[in-house]
Amino acid sequence: MNALIDLLLHHGALVVFVATLLARVGAPVPAAPLMVVAGGLTLAGGPSAAMAFGLGVVANVLGDAAWFWAGRAHGPRVLGVLCRWSLSPDSCVRQSESLIARWGGSSLVAAKFVPGVSVVAAPMAGAAGMSVARFVAYDALAGAVWSAAFLGLGFVFSDQIQELLAMLAHAGAVALVALVLAVVGFVAWRWWRRRRFARAAALPRIAADDLQALLERGEAPLIIDVRSAAAAELDPRRLPGARRLDLQEIGREAAQLPADREIVLYCNCPNEATAALAAKLLLQQGRTRARPLAGGLDGWQAGGRALASHREDAGAPARPGPLGRSRA
């Protein structure tokens, strides 16, 4: 513990830079608490506040830039990869889509303070086609606000932080054990939340081949795209004949949906999370033939099956989307 405190005192700005960079690329590193501690130590001969602030901003931009370019190159698929590690994969995707659609570049500032969305905002901005100059400007502003906020907290509570560090230094091994137990407890809590979500979404799926067979037999299943409007704009592919209703609309219109037809719901999020939640809502309303589509939108296209485009419905020509494939 003394070694860690010495490291923060003598190389605090470098620790802040490395921790922030790792956190921005998705590593489970407590960058914000370290920035607070660095702020508290600046008044006790620790790191330079200006240096810690500057390196915090640079680390934010560098880390986010990697995901921004990934979003530009691979589109919403990158979000699926990131949100697989979220406590709630469906809300991770939906919140990030909503932030970018509603607030544009300024959403990068807000996202810094929204757990589960902060890492997703940069690739979402890339997938949405934000320009490089606009991204860098907003992300630098976001990094500055984030760094200033947590450094400022350290300044305000400098005396308390120094007292806490002194207490931890005297506690020695006991403090280290307590820290390890806290980390283990946090990891266990995350695992439990993910397991609870997985159980909630554990519904029977319909395979893409089975859905195609229903269509070929003329059984006319009702197909619903449960992605948000922002997601459909970013990735306008859709199954032929699909109707778009997001989760809120599903809840409002469940009673009007037919109870005597197959209802197939799809999304393009990890483990069909949003489609599974929508199907569960319909099952609770007596729509017992509602099932999520296994593999979602990508799973349907993977078999070479036909796709339509939401943009065609709006009268706009289909164009290549963020995944680099034709949307028609």
VENJO-V196894 format. One record per residue. N is the residue number from 1. SS is DSSP state (A for helix, B for strand, O for the rest). PSI is psi in degrees with one decimal (NA if undefined). OMEGA is omega in whole degrees, 0 to 359 (none if undefined). Layout:
# VENJO-V196894
n->{N;N}
ss->{SS;SS}
psi->{PSI;PSI}
omega->{OMEGA;OMEGA}
This chain:
# VENJO-V196894
n->{1;2;3;4;5;6;7;8;9;10;11;12;13;14;15;16;17;18;19;20;21;22;23;24;25;26;27;28;29;30;31;32;33;34;35;36;37;38;39;40;41;42;43;44;45;46;47;48;49;50;51;52;53;54;55;56;57;58;59;60;61;62;63;64;65;66;67;68;69;70;71;72;73;74;75;76;77;78;79;80;81;82;83;84;85;86;87;88;89;90;91;92;93;94;95;96;97;98;99;100;101;102;103;104;105;106;107;108;109;110;111;112;113;114;115;116;117;118;119;120;121;122;123;124;125;126;127;128;129;130;131;132;133;134;135;136;137;138;139;140;141;142;143;144;145;146;147;148;149;150;151;152;153;154;155;156;157;158;159;160;161;162;163;164;165;166;167;168;169;170;171;172;173;174;175;176;177;178;179;180;181;182;183;184;185;186;187;188;189;190;191;192;193;194;195;196;197;198;199;200;201;202;203;204;205;206;207;208;209;210;211;212;213;214;215;216;217;218;219;220;221;222;223;224;225;226;227;228;229;230;231;232;233;234;235;236;237;238;239;240;241;242;243;244;245;246;247;248;249;250;251;252;253;254;255;256;257;258;259;260;261;262;263;264;265;266;267;268;269;270;271;272;273;274;275;276;277;278;279;280;281;282;283;284;285;286;287;288;289;290;291;292;293;294;295;296;297;298;299;300;301;302;303;304;305;306;307;308;309;310;311;312;313;314;315;316;317;318;319;320;321;322;323;324;325;326;327;328}
ss->{O;A;A;A;A;A;A;A;A;A;A;A;A;A;A;A;A;A;A;A;A;A;A;A;O;O;O;O;O;O;A;A;A;A;A;A;A;A;A;A;A;A;A;A;O;O;O;O;A;A;A;A;A;A;A;A;A;A;A;A;A;A;A;A;A;A;A;A;A;A;A;A;A;A;O;O;A;A;A;A;A;A;A;O;O;O;O;O;A;A;A;A;A;A;A;A;A;A;A;A;A;A;A;A;A;A;A;A;A;A;A;O;O;O;O;O;O;A;A;A;A;A;A;A;A;A;A;O;O;O;O;A;A;A;A;A;A;A;A;A;A;A;A;A;A;A;A;A;A;A;A;A;A;A;A;A;O;A;A;A;A;A;A;A;A;A;A;A;A;A;A;O;A;A;A;A;A;A;A;A;A;A;A;A;A;A;A;A;A;A;A;A;A;A;A;A;A;A;A;A;O;O;O;O;B;B;O;A;A;A;A;A;A;A;A;A;O;O;O;O;O;B;B;B;B;O;O;O;A;A;A;A;A;A;O;O;B;B;O;O;O;O;B;B;O;O;A;A;A;A;A;A;A;A;A;A;O;O;O;O;O;O;B;B;B;B;O;O;O;A;A;A;A;A;A;A;A;A;A;A;A;A;A;A;O;O;O;O;O;B;B;B;B;O;O;A;A;A;A;A;A;A;O;O;O;O;O;B;B;A;A;A;A;O;O;O;O;O;O;O;O;O;O;O;O;O;O;O}
psi->{-40.7;-37.2;-39.6;-42.1;-41.3;-39.6;-42.2;-36.4;-43.6;-24.1;35.3;-39.6;-39.6;-40.0;-42.6;-44.3;-50.2;-45.5;-42.6;-42.5;-44.9;-41.3;-38.5;-27.7;2.0;1.8;144.9;68.1;132.4;71.3;-42.3;-48.3;-37.3;-36.5;-38.8;-45.8;-42.3;-40.6;-39.6;-32.3;-13.8;-28.4;-1.8;27.3;16.7;-145.9;152.6;131.7;-41.5;-40.7;-45.2;-41.5;-49.2;-44.8;-31.8;-43.2;-46.7;-43.8;-39.2;-47.6;-43.1;-47.1;-44.3;-32.7;-35.8;-43.8;-31.5;-46.6;-35.4;-40.0;-39.9;-37.7;-37.7;-3.0;-153.6;-18.1;-34.5;-37.1;-38.3;-41.3;-46.2;-44.1;-12.3;-24.4;1.6;157.2;-34.2;92.3;-37.6;-44.9;-29.5;-48.8;-48.3;-40.1;-39.9;-40.5;-43.9;-41.4;-50.5;-43.8;-37.3;-38.7;-7.6;-137.0;-33.8;-16.7;-25.2;-31.1;-50.2;-37.5;-25.6;-24.7;13.4;105.4;138.8;-15.2;-21.5;-40.4;-24.0;-23.2;-39.8;-50.3;-30.0;-39.9;-39.8;-43.6;-31.0;-5.1;19.2;140.3;155.4;-44.9;-43.1;-41.6;-48.8;-42.4;-48.8;-36.8;-35.6;-41.3;-43.4;-43.8;-36.7;-44.2;-44.5;-48.9;-44.7;-38.9;-47.5;-32.6;-41.2;-40.6;-39.8;-40.5;-47.8;-40.6;32.2;-46.9;-43.7;-39.0;-43.7;-37.8;-41.3;-43.3;-38.5;-40.7;-42.9;-36.4;-39.0;-31.1;-28.0;-120.4;-34.0;-43.7;-39.4;-42.6;-42.1;-39.2;-44.7;-42.5;-37.7;-42.1;-44.5;-41.4;-40.1;-43.8;-41.5;-39.3;-43.2;-43.0;-42.5;-41.1;-41.5;-40.1;-40.3;-40.8;-41.4;-39.4;-37.8;-30.4;8.5;81.7;154.3;136.9;160.4;131.4;153.9;-38.3;-38.8;-38.2;-41.8;-38.5;-39.7;-42.9;-41.4;-29.2;-2.7;25.2;-6.4;60.9;150.6;117.6;127.5;126.2;111.6;9.7;158.4;166.8;-36.9;-40.7;-40.2;-30.5;-41.1;-37.9;86.8;2.3;145.8;159.4;144.0;131.6;1.7;144.7;137.4;121.8;122.0;-179.1;-43.0;-40.7;-35.7;-45.0;-38.6;-33.7;7.9;-40.7;-22.8;-9.2;147.2;138.6;-10.3;12.7;154.6;131.8;117.6;124.2;139.1;156.8;-163.0;40.8;167.2;130.7;28.4;37.8;-49.8;-40.9;-37.8;-41.1;-38.9;-42.0;-38.2;-38.8;-42.9;-39.1;-38.8;-20.5;12.3;7.2;80.0;-8.5;19.6;129.4;144.5;152.6;120.2;128.5;-12.1;-152.9;-44.0;-37.1;-37.4;-45.7;-28.1;-27.9;10.1;20.5;159.3;147.4;151.7;-169.8;136.4;-28.2;-31.0;-36.1;-32.4;0.7;3.8;146.1;146.9;146.7;163.5;134.2;-169.9;-14.1;1.3;13.8;156.6;140.1;-4.8;NA}
omega->{177;180;179;180;177;179;179;181;188;182;186;181;179;177;178;181;183;182;181;179;179;180;181;177;172;179;181;182;182;185;182;177;178;177;177;180;178;177;179;183;180;179;180;179;180;185;175;180;180;180;180;179;182;180;176;179;181;180;178;183;180;181;180;182;179;180;176;179;176;177;178;184;189;174;185;179;179;179;178;179;181;186;174;182;180;175;180;186;182;181;176;180;185;180;181;177;182;180;182;182;185;189;179;183;181;177;178;178;181;184;180;186;179;181;178;182;188;180;186;186;183;177;176;177;177;179;181;177;178;181;181;182;179;179;182;181;181;182;175;176;179;178;179;179;180;182;181;182;184;172;179;176;178;178;185;184;183;182;181;179;180;177;180;179;177;179;179;179;179;181;176;186;180;179;179;178;180;178;179;180;178;179;179;179;179;179;179;178;177;180;180;178;179;179;179;178;180;178;180;183;184;178;175;178;170;181;180;179;180;177;179;178;177;180;181;178;179;182;172;174;175;182;184;174;186;176;179;178;179;180;180;177;179;183;190;176;174;173;179;178;183;174;181;174;179;186;180;180;176;180;182;189;183;183;181;180;185;179;185;179;171;176;181;182;180;174;176;183;183;176;180;190;182;178;179;178;178;178;179;176;181;178;179;178;176;177;191;182;179;179;173;177;180;179;177;184;179;179;177;183;183;179;180;183;184;175;172;182;175;181;176;179;181;178;179;179;177;179;177;181;186;177;176;180;177;180;181;none}
